[in-house]
């Protein structure tokens, strides 16, 4: 009933993504099983008939029989191969059993099932462990990339302000001395009133950039005619506050022509120092906020299980994924006064990261991402919705299965949503369901409140069957 095959070194037995067609038993030689993830080829396992190799692997908890066959998992799940297997060595011999024969073998030959089941259990557990490690690395990469992207602007502002502060202070000292020597007591009072008024000015409203540029040029031209040393600096400083030349002329009435250039030089230096100080005041808290969000996202220096607010995790996830959400509209619908949860917030943050990242990828740079959180009985309900093209109806019932993915080969492991499902259902006694139609996909997570002894399965059905879909013509993979 089997089909023998002899493979030369490097010959491919089956490829990732191909429909599973057979169960392969290794008679001699070796096989290397690899998978391309994010453009990198990873070796998942090696199969060999050498007894010493099997004995060495058995010390790590791997059944020795696992070296002798492959391809059973996609046959049992009615899916495609999830990796590529190629011959390793000059002469590799395998026998392939077609799918119907494989199932007949399981039914009629109980000894085969007795060997197969422990290997299956080990392979699934090993895949989940690898997926968790990969998810941790990916989460760290996402965290680092998001933090670097968000820190770039405030860190650059701090560096620029620090670099320009010393020469700006030198200019302020020099212009203050010149102004003090040239001005009378009455003229110094004019500048004092002007600086007091600047202190009380509200932040400038959004203005027409062309009008602001015109005002800056007009002030600079007038200042240059008076003999000011840095007319451009004065023009930009006044225009950035949303002010015009008329406002400045009115406030400087009472300053004589001999002292006018000195007062304008000193005012330009004052405005420059104020601008640098404002940049530092804005950048410093922003950096602190990003560091705090990163710490909360990763839950550093905290016990793994704790009481927490789920909305804080959602917000920290948005901060971390900010670079990937560029171009999207974010809508928040949080019910006020939500109770706390008890659980593992760092693990739930991986769930939110998976769901938000999938939603952003589905919308391809434009759309609306909606985050909702509300109380429903003893459960917290969190919804993450997007306006992408949706999940194909035929794929929706399987999205939480291990190794199932609708993404192109090399772009997904098929374990992200499965791990999210495990975290929600097994670690937090909740449920996660998916609903999709053209233009709207919603992932719904239910979690029990702190102190609740009841689980939060979907109200109408169990988590495995609470999947609704509308037919989607030509929908792209979600």
C-alpha positions in Angstrom: 0.0 0.0 0.0 3.0 2.3 0.2 5.0 4.2 -2.4 8.8 4.0 -2.0 10.9 7.1 -2.8 14.7 7.5 -3.0 15.9 11.1 -2.5 19.2 12.6 -3.3 20.8 15.1 -1.0 18.6 18.3 -1.0 15.6 16.8 -2.8 12.4 18.1 -1.4 9.9 15.6 0.0 7.1 18.2 0.6 6.9 22.0 0.7 5.3 24.4 3.2 1.8 25.3 2.1 1.2 22.2 -0.1 -1.9 20.2 0.5 -1.0 17.2 2.7 -1.1 14.1 0.7 0.8 11.4 2.5 2.3 10.0 5.7 6.0 9.5 5.3 8.1 6.8 7.0 11.9 7.2 6.9 13.8 3.9 6.2 17.3 5.2 5.7 19.3 8.5 5.5 17.9 11.7 7.0 15.4 14.6 6.6 15.7 18.2 7.6 12.4 20.1 8.3 12.6 23.8 7.8 10.2 26.8 7.8 10.6 30.3 6.5 9.5 32.9 9.0 9.7 36.6 8.2 12.1 35.9 5.4 14.4 33.7 7.5 14.7 29.9 7.1 14.6 28.1 10.5 15.5 24.5 11.0 12.6 23.0 13.1 13.8 19.4 13.4 16.0 16.7 11.9 14.9 13.1 11.2 17.5 10.3 11.1 17.5 6.5 11.4 20.8 6.5 13.3 20.3 4.9 16.7 22.8 7.2 18.4 21.0 10.3 17.2 17.7 8.9 18.5 19.2 8.0 21.9 20.7 11.4 22.3 17.4 13.1 21.5 15.5 10.9 23.8 17.4 12.4 26.8 15.6 15.7 25.9 12.2 14.1 26.2 11.8 13.5 22.5 10.3 10.1 21.7 12.9 8.1 19.6 10.1 7.2 17.1 9.8 10.9 16.2 12.9 10.4 14.1 11.2 7.9 11.9 8.1 9.5 10.4 6.6 12.9 9.4 3.5 14.4 7.8 0.9 12.9 10.1 -0.2 16.2 11.7 -1.6 18.0 8.6 -3.3 14.7 7.6 -5.1 14.6 11.0 -6.1 18.2 10.9 -7.1 18.1 7.2 -4.7 20.9 6.4 -1.6 21.7 4.5 2.0 21.0 5.3 3.3 23.6 7.7 7.0 23.2 6.9 9.3 22.0 4.2 11.1 18.6 4.4 14.2 17.8 2.3 16.7 15.0 2.2 19.9 15.3 4.1 22.6 13.0 2.9 23.5 11.2 -0.3 20.8 8.5 -0.2 17.5 8.9 1.7 14.7 6.4 1.4 11.1 7.0 2.5 7.9 5.2 2.0 4.7 7.3 1.5 1.2 6.2 2.6 -1.7 8.0 0.9 -4.2 9.7 3.2 -6.9 7.0 3.0 -4.3 4.3 3.7 -3.0 6.3 6.7 -6.4 6.4 8.3 -7.1 2.7 7.6 -3.7 1.9 9.2 -4.7 3.8 12.3 -8.0 1.9 12.5 -6.6 -1.6 11.8 -3.1 -1.4 13.3 -3.4 -0.4 17.0 0.4 -0.6 17.4 0.8 2.3 15.0 -1.6 4.5 17.0 0.3 3.6 20.2 3.5 4.8 18.6 2.0 7.8 16.9 0.0 9.4 19.7 3.0 10.1 22.1 4.9 11.6 19.2 2.0 13.8 18.2 1.6 15.0 21.8 5.4 15.9 21.9 5.3 17.6 18.6 2.3 19.8 19.5 3.8 20.7 22.8 7.2 21.4 21.3 5.6 23.6 18.6 3.7 25.6 21.2 6.9 26.1 23.3 8.7 27.3 20.1 5.8 29.6 19.3 5.8 31.1 22.7 9.6 31.8 22.5 9.1 33.2 19.0 6.2 35.3 20.3 8.3 36.6 23.1 11.1 37.6 20.7 8.6 39.2 18.3 7.0 41.1 21.2 10.4 42.4 22.3 11.2 43.4 18.7 7.9 45.2 18.4 8.4 46.8 21.8 11.9 48.0 20.8 10.8 49.2 17.4 7.8 51.1 18.7 9.8 52.6 21.5 12.6 53.7 19.2 10.1 55.2 16.8 8.3 57.1 19.5 11.4 58.2 21.3 13.0 59.6 18.2 11.2 63.0 18.2 11.4 63.9 21.9 15.0 62.6 22.2 16.0 64.6 19.1 14.3 67.7 20.6 16.2 67.3 23.8 19.5 66.8 22.0 18.9 69.8 19.8 17.9 72.1 22.7 20.9 71.0 24.7 23.2 71.7 21.8 21.7 75.2 21.2 21.2 76.2 24.8 24.8 77.3 25.5 25.2 79.7 22.6 21.7 81.0 23.2 22.6 81.8 26.8 25.7 83.6 25.6 23.6 85.7 23.2 21.1 86.4 26.0 23.9 87.6 28.3 25.5 89.8 25.6 22.2 91.4 24.5 21.1 92.0 28.1 24.3 93.9 28.7 23.9 96.0 25.6 20.2 96.6 26.3 21.0 97.7 29.9 23.6 100.2 28.7 21.4 101.7 26.0 17.9 101.8 27.7 16.5 104.3 30.0 14.4 103.4 33.0 11.1 104.1 31.1 12.3 102.0 28.2 13.2 99.1 30.4 9.7 99.2 31.8 8.3 98.8 28.3 10.3 95.6 27.9 9.2 94.4 31.3 5.5 94.8 30.4 6.1 93.1 27.1 7.7 90.0 28.7 5.0 89.9 31.3 2.4 89.8 28.6 4.3 87.0 26.8 4.2 85.0 30.0 0.4 85.2 30.0 -0.2 84.5 26.3 -2.2 81.3 25.7 -0.7 78.6 23.4 -1.1 79.7 19.8 -4.1 78.3 17.9 -3.6 76.4 14.7 -2.8 79.0 12.1 -2.4 79.2 8.3 1.2 78.3 7.7 1.3 80.7 4.7 0.0 83.5 6.9 2.6 82.7 9.6 5.4 82.7 7.0 4.3 86.1 5.7 4.2 87.5 9.3 7.7 86.1 10.0 9.1 87.6 6.8 7.4 91.0 7.5 8.8 91.2 11.0 12.3 90.1 9.9 12.4 92.8 7.1 11.4 95.5 9.5 13.9 94.4 12.2 16.6 94.3 9.6 15.9 98.0 8.7 16.4 98.9 12.3 19.9 97.4 12.4 19.0 94.3 14.4 21.7 91.7 14.5 19.5 88.6 14.1 16.3 89.7 12.3 15.4 86.2 11.2 15.5 84.9 14.8 13.2 87.7 15.9 10.8 87.1 13.1 10.5 83.3 13.7 10.2 83.8 17.5 7.3 86.3 17.2 5.5 84.5 14.4 5.7 81.1 16.2 3.6 82.7 19.0 0.9 83.5 16.4 1.7 87.3 16.6 2.2 89.9 13.8 4.2 93.0 13.3 1.4 95.3 14.3 1.2 93.6 17.8 5.0 94.1 18.2 5.0 97.7 17.2 2.2 98.6 19.6 4.0 97.0 22.5 7.3 98.7 21.7 5.9 102.2 21.8 8.0 104.3 24.1 11.4 102.8 23.1 13.5 105.4 21.3 15.3 104.8 18.0 18.8 104.6 19.6 17.8 101.7 21.9 15.4 100.0 19.4 18.0 97.6 17.8 19.2 96.6 21.3 15.7 95.8 22.6 15.0 93.8 19.4 18.2 91.8 19.8 17.5 91.1 23.5 13.8 90.2 22.7 15.0 87.7 20.0 17.4 86.1 22.5 14.6 85.9 25.1 12.2 84.3 22.7 14.9 81.8 21.6 15.6 80.7 25.2 11.8 80.4 25.9 11.4 78.3 22.8 14.2 75.9 23.8 12.8 75.7 27.4 9.3 74.9 25.9 10.8 72.1 23.8 12.5 70.6 26.9 9.3 70.9 28.9 7.3 69.0 26.2 10.0 66.4 25.4 10.9 65.4 29.0 7.4 64.3 30.1 6.9 62.6 26.7 10.0 60.5 27.3 8.8 59.7 30.8 5.4 58.7 29.5 6.9 56.3 26.9 9.1 54.7 29.4 6.2 54.3 31.8 4.0 52.8 29.1 6.8 50.4 28.1 7.3 49.3 31.7 3.6 48.8 32.2 3.3 46.9 28.9 6.1 44.5 29.9 5.0 44.5 33.6 8.5 44.8 34.8 9.2 44.4 38.5 5.7 43.1 39.2 4.3 39.8 40.2 3.1 37.7 37.2 -0.5 37.4 38.6 -2.0 40.7 39.8 -5.0 43.0 39.8 -5.0 45.4 36.9 -7.1 47.5 34.6 -7.5 46.1 31.1 -7.8 49.6 29.5 -4.3 50.4 30.6 -3.0 47.3 28.7 -4.9 48.4 25.6 -3.5 51.9 25.8 0.0 50.7 26.3 -0.4 48.4 23.3 -1.4 51.3 21.2 1.7 53.2 22.3 4.0 50.2 21.5 2.4 49.7 18.0 2.1 53.4 17.2 4.4 53.0 14.2 2.3 50.3 12.6 -0.9 52.3 13.2 0.2 55.3 11.2 -2.6 56.4 8.9 -5.4 54.7 10.9 -8.1 56.4 12.9 -8.3 55.1 16.5 -11.7 55.1 18.3 -11.9 54.3 22.0 -15.2 53.3 23.6 -14.4 52.5 27.2 -17.2 52.2 29.7 -16.4 54.4 32.7 -15.7 52.8 36.1 -14.8 49.3 34.9 -13.8 46.9 37.7 -10.3 45.4 37.8 -9.3 42.0 36.6 -7.0 39.4 38.2 -4.6 37.6 35.9 -1.5 38.0 33.9 -1.4 41.4 32.2 1.8 40.8 30.3 0.3 37.7 28.7 -2.9 39.6 27.9 -0.8 42.3 26.3 0.5 39.7 23.9 -3.2 39.0 23.0 -3.9 42.7 22.4 -0.8 43.0 20.4 -1.7 40.0 18.2 -5.3 41.3 17.6 -4.3 45.0 17.0 -1.5 44.0 14.7 -3.7 41.7 12.7 -6.3 44.4 12.4 -3.8 47.0 11.2 -2.4 44.5 8.7 -5.9 43.8 7.4 -6.6 47.5 6.8 -3.4 48.1 4.9 -2.7 51.6 6.1 -6.1 53.2 6.1 -9.3 52.5 8.1 -10.8 52.7 11.6 -9.5 50.7 14.5 -12.1 50.6 17.3 -11.3 49.4 20.9 -14.3 48.8 23.2 -14.4 47.7 26.8 -17.6 47.2 28.8 -19.0 45.2 31.7 -21.4 42.3 30.9 -22.6 40.4 34.0 -19.5 39.0 35.7 -17.4 39.5 32.7 -15.3 42.2 31.1 -15.9 42.3 27.3 -13.1 43.7 25.1 -13.8 44.2 21.4 -11.1 45.0 18.8 -12.8 45.9 15.5 -11.4 47.0 12.1 -12.7 48.1 8.8 -10.6 45.8 6.7 -11.9 43.5 4.0 -12.6 40.8 6.6 -11.8 37.1 7.1 -13.0 34.7 4.4 -16.0 32.7 5.6 -14.4 29.4 4.9 -11.4 30.3 7.1 -13.3 31.9 10.0 -14.1 28.6 11.9 -10.4 27.6 11.9 -8.5 30.7 12.8 -7.8 29.5 16.4 -6.5 26.1 15.3 -2.7 25.6 15.7 -0.7 26.0 12.5 -3.6 27.4 10.5 -2.9 30.6 8.7 -4.3 32.4 5.7 -1.2 34.5 5.2 1.3 33.7 2.4 3.9 31.1 3.0 6.8 32.6 5.1 4.6 35.4 6.6 2.8 33.6 9.4 3.3 30.6 11.7 -0.4 29.9 12.3 0.2 30.1 16.1 -0.5 33.7 17.0 -4.3 33.4 17.4 -3.9 29.9 18.8 -1.6 31.2 21.6 -4.0 34.1 22.2 -6.9 31.6 22.5 -4.9 29.5 25.0 -4.0 32.6 27.1 -7.6 33.8 27.2 -9.3 30.5 27.8 -6.8 28.4 29.8 -4.9 31.1 31.7 -7.8 33.5 32.3 -10.9 31.2 32.1 -12.4 33.5 29.4 -13.4 33.2 25.8 -12.4 34.7 22.5 -14.6 34.7 19.4 -14.5 36.2 15.9 -17.2 37.9 13.8 -16.6 39.1 10.3 -18.4 40.6 7.4 -17.2 42.9 4.6 -15.9 46.1 6.1 -16.1 45.0 9.7 -14.2 42.3 11.7 -14.6 42.1 15.4 -12.5 40.0 17.8 -14.5 39.7 21.1 -12.6 38.7 24.3 -14.6 37.9 27.5 -12.7 37.8 30.9 -14.0 37.2 34.4 -13.8 40.1 36.9 -11.6 39.8 39.9 -13.2 37.6 42.5 -15.6 35.9 40.1 -15.7 32.1 40.3 -17.6 31.8 37.0 -15.9 31.5 33.6 -16.8 33.8 30.7 -17.7 31.5 27.9 -19.6 33.1 25.0 -23.2 33.6 26.1 -24.8 31.6 23.4 -22.2 29.0 22.6 -18.8 27.6 23.5 -15.7 29.5 22.4 -15.0 26.9 19.8 -18.3 27.4 18.0 -19.1 31.0 18.6 -17.9 32.0 15.2 -20.1 34.0 12.8 -19.3 35.0 9.3 -20.9 36.6 6.3 -19.8 35.5 2.8 -16.9 37.6 1.6 -16.1 37.7 -2.0 -12.4 37.9 -2.8 -11.5 38.8 0.8 -7.9 39.1 1.6 -6.4 37.0 4.4 -6.9 38.7 7.8 
